[in-house]
Amino acid sequence: MVWVPLSPTSSDRRAPLRAPSTTTMSLEWLTDWSWSLDGLRDFIATGIQSFRDCDATALVAVACLLVLFVWYCYHVGREQPRAYATVNALMQSAEANGVQNGFVYCQSPECVRCSHHDGLNQKLYHNLQEYAKRYSWSGMGRIHKGIREQGRYLNSRPSIQKPEVFFLPDLPTTPYFSRDAQKHDVELLERNFQTILCEFETLYKAFSNCSLPQGWKMNSTPSGEWFTFYLVNQGMCVPRNCRRCPRTYRLLGSLRTCIGNNVFGNACISVLSPGTVIAEHYGPTNIRIRCHLGLKTPSNCELVVGGEPQCWAEGRCLLFDDSFLHTAFHEGAPEEGPRVVFMVDLWHPNVAAAERQALDFIFAPGR
């Protein structure tokens, strides 16, 4: 503040001019300044306290989230079903559940894959509820819909596609799939064609006209002979067979979409002798696509799916939906030898990852 003296007027000339008291100005200025400091100090203190309170709350929230995340990782890692079990685990499981002569014999009257009774839907729904309780209902809408209306789906399906056990609605339907449907696995199988063929030829040397070699299964056919050598049958490893084809079995573990822990998953070598006809039949479900890698493909051999014929080719994969009515035959001459394919079940490309995990849980072997 600047104090400027004014010229006295005529009426004020008689009174002497007096400057304001220095003491009064100092007290007023100090009082004002004191009030300003107190306010500033209070403002700063309040801000610091608010910041501290906010920071503490944020730290507590972050700590809680970290604890929940660690718990979730532990929980999932401990209980979550895996897409493909290890070789030793599958072998131990198979030995414990009864494997004879190279393929699984169902020993349980409650087996989902083999049972066709009225309580199947309730059993599937119970398994779905148990899965959702452990994990989540997220992404389960289509499976829930399928189980709820399974009877209607199976009974009202057209005769060209009629899975016998489980139908998942809203999946694209076509008898054959292009190689790009599961490109990685198709290319991996074809790159290992010689490896699989070599192990088959070693196995096939044991064949004789007298008896069926150990590990092979003879299937019922109207005519001819149809043999299969299972590495994985209904989601279970066949230990003795896997030990005889170690490189082929290890290859299964490298496939991204192989159904390896599910009753609908199989992997085997399939042999048709000349003159063999496989009766028309439906597969159990539409959640998978079946892959045939041609190992030996003589002329006059055909696969017919949904009324559409296709031929195998050596070293090439053929993908099809076996929930369609299908058959196969070998009408070649005896000297041409058998038709041989390596068969493996892959996930349908339109079944989401969350659905695959849930279906592995619902249709786990022995559940």
C-alpha positions in Angstrom: 0.0 0.0 0.0 1.3 3.5 -0.9 0.2 6.5 1.1 0.2 9.7 -0.9 -0.3 13.0 0.9 -3.0 15.3 -0.6 -2.8 19.1 -0.8 -4.7 20.6 2.0 -7.8 22.5 1.1 -8.5 26.0 2.5 -10.7 24.6 5.2 -8.0 22.3 6.3 -5.1 24.6 6.4 -5.6 25.4 10.1 -5.3 21.7 11.1 -1.9 20.1 10.9 -1.5 17.1 8.6 -1.0 13.8 10.5 0.4 10.5 9.0 -1.4 7.3 9.9 0.1 5.5 12.8 2.9 3.1 11.9 2.0 0.8 14.7 -1.6 0.6 13.5 -0.6 -0.3 9.9 1.8 -3.0 11.1 -0.8 -4.7 13.3 -3.4 -4.8 10.6 -1.0 -6.1 8.0 0.3 -8.8 10.3 -3.2 -9.8 11.3 -4.2 -10.2 7.6 -1.0 -12.1 6.8 -1.6 -14.4 9.8 -5.1 -15.3 8.7 -3.7 -16.0 5.1 -1.0 -18.4 6.5 -3.5 -20.2 8.6 -5.8 -20.7 5.7 -3.0 -21.9 3.5 -1.7 -24.2 6.1 -5.2 -25.7 6.6 -5.7 -26.1 2.9 -2.3 -27.8 2.5 -3.0 -30.1 5.5 -6.4 -31.0 4.2 -5.0 -31.8 0.7 -2.3 -33.9 2.1 -4.7 -35.8 4.3 -7.1 -36.3 1.4 -4.2 -37.6 -0.8 -3.1 -40.0 2.0 -6.7 -41.3 2.4 -7.1 -41.8 -1.3 -3.7 -43.4 -1.7 -4.4 -45.8 1.1 -7.7 -46.8 -0.4 -6.1 -47.4 -3.8 -3.4 -49.5 -2.2 -5.9 -51.6 -0.4 -7.9 -52.1 -3.6 -4.9 -53.1 -5.6 -3.8 -55.5 -2.8 -7.2 -57.1 -2.8 -7.2 -57.5 -6.6 -3.7 -59.1 -6.5 -4.8 -61.6 -3.8 -7.9 -62.5 -5.8 -5.8 -62.9 -8.9 -3.3 -65.2 -7.2 -6.2 -67.3 -5.7 -7.8 -67.6 -9.1 -4.6 -68.7 -10.7 -4.1 -71.3 -8.0 -7.7 -72.5 -8.2 -7.7 -72.8 -12.0 -4.3 -74.5 -12.1 -5.4 -77.0 -9.5 -8.8 -78.0 -10.8 -9.2 -76.9 -14.4 -9.5 -79.9 -16.8 -6.7 -79.9 -19.4 -7.3 -80.3 -23.1 -4.7 -83.1 -23.4 -3.3 -85.2 -20.6 0.3 -86.4 -20.4 1.2 -89.8 -21.7 1.9 -91.2 -18.3 -1.3 -89.9 -16.8 -3.4 -91.3 -19.6 -1.7 -94.6 -19.4 -2.3 -94.9 -15.7 -5.9 -93.9 -16.1 -6.5 -96.4 -18.8 -4.9 -99.2 -16.8 -7.1 -98.4 -13.9 -10.3 -98.4 -15.9 -9.8 -101.7 -17.8 -8.3 -101.9 -21.3 -8.3 -105.3 -23.0 -6.8 -106.2 -26.4 -6.2 -102.7 -27.5 -9.6 -101.0 -26.9 -11.7 -99.8 -24.0 -14.6 -101.9 -22.9 -17.3 -99.8 -21.2 -17.7 -101.2 -17.7 -20.2 -98.6 -16.4 -24.0 -98.7 -17.0 -23.9 -94.9 -16.5 -21.4 -94.2 -19.4 -22.6 -91.1 -21.3 -21.1 -92.3 -24.6 -22.9 -95.7 -24.5 -26.1 -95.1 -22.6 -29.4 -94.2 -24.3 -31.8 -93.9 -21.5 -34.3 -91.3 -20.3 -32.0 -90.0 -17.5 -29.2 -89.0 -19.9 -30.3 -85.3 -20.1 -30.5 -85.0 -16.4 -27.1 -86.5 -16.0 -25.7 -84.0 -18.6 -27.4 -81.1 -16.9 -26.0 -82.1 -13.5 -22.5 -82.2 -15.0 -23.0 -78.8 -16.5 -24.2 -77.3 -13.2 -21.2 -78.8 -11.4 -18.9 -77.3 -14.0 -20.6 -73.8 -13.7 -20.4 -74.0 -9.9 -16.6 -74.6 -10.1 -15.9 -72.2 -12.9 -18.5 -70.0 -14.6 -21.7 -70.0 -16.6 -20.1 -67.6 -19.1 -20.3 -68.9 -22.6 -22.5 -71.9 -21.6 -25.6 -70.6 -23.3 -25.4 -72.9 -26.3 -24.5 -76.0 -24.3 -27.3 -75.3 -21.8 -29.8 -74.9 -24.7 -28.5 -78.1 -26.3 -28.9 -80.1 -23.1 -32.3 -78.6 -22.2 -33.8 -79.5 -25.7 -31.6 -82.5 -26.5 -34.6 -84.9 -26.9 -36.2 -82.6 -29.5 -32.9 -82.1 -31.4 -32.1 -85.8 -31.6 -35.6 -86.9 -32.5 -36.4 -84.1 -35.0 -33.1 -84.1 -36.9 -33.3 -84.9 -40.6 -32.1 -88.4 -41.5 -29.0 -87.1 -43.2 -27.5 -85.8 -39.9 -28.5 -87.5 -36.7 -25.9 -87.7 -33.9 -26.8 -90.5 -31.5 -25.7 -89.0 -28.2 -25.3 -85.2 -28.1 -26.2 -82.4 -30.6 -24.8 -78.9 -30.0 -27.2 -76.4 -31.7 -26.2 -73.5 -34.0 -23.1 -75.2 -35.4 -22.5 -74.9 -39.2 -23.3 -78.2 -40.8 -21.6 -79.7 -43.8 -20.6 -83.3 -44.6 -17.0 -82.3 -45.5 -14.7 -79.6 -44.2 -11.9 -77.8 -46.0 -8.3 -78.3 -44.9 -8.3 -74.7 -43.6 -10.8 -75.7 -40.9 -8.0 -77.0 -38.8 -5.0 -76.0 -40.9 -2.3 -76.3 -38.2 -3.2 -79.9 -37.3 -3.7 -81.0 -40.9 -0.3 -79.7 -42.0 1.3 -81.3 -38.9 -0.2 -84.7 -39.6 0.8 -84.5 -43.3 4.4 -83.6 -42.5 4.6 -86.7 -40.3 3.0 -89.0 -42.8 6.1 -91.2 -43.2 6.5 -91.5 -39.4 3.0 -92.8 -39.0 3.2 -95.1 -42.0 6.5 -96.6 -40.8 5.0 -97.5 -37.4 1.9 -99.0 -39.1 4.0 -101.2 -41.3 5.9 -102.5 -38.3 2.5 -103.3 -36.6 1.1 -104.9 -39.7 3.9 -107.4 -40.0 2.3 -109.3 -37.1 -0.9 -110.1 -39.1 -1.5 -113.7 -40.0 -4.5 -115.7 -41.2 -4.7 -117.6 -37.9 -5.3 -115.0 -35.2 -5.9 -111.3 -34.6 -2.7 -109.7 -33.3 -2.7 -108.2 -29.9 -4.0 -104.6 -29.7 -6.1 -104.9 -32.8 -9.9 -104.8 -32.8 -12.1 -106.5 -35.4 -15.3 -104.5 -36.1 -18.6 -105.8 -37.3 -19.2 -105.3 -41.1 -21.7 -106.7 -43.6 -18.9 -108.0 -45.7 -15.1 -108.2 -45.5 -12.9 -107.2 -42.6 -12.4 -103.9 -40.8 -9.6 -103.7 -38.2 -8.7 -100.8 -35.9 -5.7 -100.2 -33.7 -6.6 -97.6 -31.1 -4.1 -95.3 -29.4 -6.9 -93.3 -27.8 -10.4 -94.8 -27.5 -13.3 -92.7 -26.1 -10.9 -90.3 -24.5 -8.7 -92.9 -22.9 -5.2 -93.9 -23.8 -4.6 -97.6 -24.6 -1.2 -97.9 -22.9 0.1 -101.0 -24.7 -0.7 -99.7 -28.1 0.8 -96.3 -27.4 4.1 -97.9 -26.4 4.1 -99.7 -29.8 3.6 -96.4 -31.7 5.5 -93.9 -29.5 6.2 -91.3 -32.2 2.6 -91.3 -33.5 1.3 -90.9 -29.9 3.6 -88.1 -29.1 2.4 -86.4 -32.3 -1.1 -86.4 -30.9 0.1 -84.2 -28.0 1.3 -81.6 -30.6 -2.1 -81.2 -32.2 -3.9 -78.1 -31.1 -7.5 -79.3 -31.6 -7.3 -83.0 -30.8 -10.0 -84.2 -28.5 -7.9 -85.9 -25.9 -9.9 -85.9 -22.6 -13.4 -86.5 -23.8 -15.4 -89.6 -24.5 -15.9 -88.4 -28.1 -12.2 -88.3 -28.8 -10.5 -91.2 -30.6 -7.2 -91.8 -32.5 -6.6 -95.1 -34.3 -5.2 -96.8 -37.4 -8.1 -98.1 -39.5 -7.7 -100.9 -42.0 -10.2 -102.1 -44.6 -9.5 -105.3 -46.4 -10.5 -105.7 -50.1 -14.2 -106.5 -50.4 -15.1 -104.7 -47.2 -18.2 -102.5 -46.8 -19.0 -100.6 -43.6 -22.7 -100.3 -42.9 -24.2 -96.8 -43.0 -24.2 -95.2 -39.5 -24.1 -92.0 -37.5 -21.4 -90.7 -35.2 -22.3 -89.8 -31.6 -22.0 -86.0 -31.8 -21.5 -83.0 -34.0 -19.0 -81.2 -31.8 -16.1 -82.9 -33.6 -14.8 -83.4 -37.1 -13.1 -86.6 -38.0 -9.8 -86.5 -39.8 -8.5 -89.3 -42.0 -4.8 -89.2 -43.0 -4.4 -91.6 -46.0 -1.6 -94.1 -45.4 -2.4 -96.7 -48.1 -5.1 -95.8 -50.6 -5.7 -98.4 -53.4 -8.1 -97.7 -56.2 -11.9 -98.3 -55.8 -12.0 -97.1 -52.2 -14.5 -94.5 -51.2 -15.9 -92.6 -48.3 -19.5 -91.4 -48.6 -20.8 -88.8 -46.1 -24.2 -87.3 -46.4 -24.6 -88.9 -49.8 -21.4 -87.2 -51.1 -18.5 -89.5 -52.2 -14.8 -88.7 -51.6 -11.6 -90.7 -52.2 -8.6 -90.8 -49.9 -5.1 -89.8 -51.0 -1.8 -91.0 -49.5 -0.2 -88.4 -47.3 -3.3 -86.1 -47.4 -6.0 -85.4 -44.8 -9.7 -85.7 -45.4 -12.0 -83.9 -42.9 -15.7 -84.8 -42.4 -18.5 -84.6 -39.9 -19.3 -88.1 -38.9 -22.7 -87.1 -37.3 -23.9 -87.2 -40.9 -24.9 -90.6 -42.3 -21.8 -92.2 -43.7 -20.3 -95.3 -45.0 -17.0 -96.6 -46.5 -16.0 -99.4 -48.8 -13.0 -101.0 -50.5 -13.9 -102.7 -53.8 -10.4 -103.1 -55.0 -8.7 -106.4 -56.0 -7.1 -108.5 -53.3 -3.7 -108.0 -54.7 -4.0 -104.2 -54.2 -3.9 -104.7 -50.5 -5.8 -102.9 -47.7 -7.0 -99.3 -47.4 -5.3 -97.8 -44.4 -5.9 -94.4 -42.7 -4.8 -92.8 -39.5 -8.0 -91.5 -37.9 -8.1 -88.7 -35.2 -11.0 -86.7 -33.9 -10.6 -82.9 -33.8 -12.8 -80.2 -32.4 -15.4 -78.6 -34.7 -13.9 -75.2 -35.6 -17.0 -73.3 -34.4 -17.0 -74.8 -30.9 -15.5 -72.0 -28.7 -12.6 -72.5 -26.3 -14.9 -72.1 -23.2 -17.3 -74.6 -24.6 -14.5 -77.1 -25.3 -13.4 -76.9 -21.7 -17.0 -77.4 -20.4 -17.6 -80.3 -22.8 -14.4 -82.0 -21.7 -15.7 -81.7 -18.1 -19.2 -82.9 -18.9 -18.1 -85.8 -21.1 -14.9 -86.7 -19.3 -14.3 -90.5 -19.3 -15.9 -92.2 -16.4 -18.0 -89.2 -15.3 
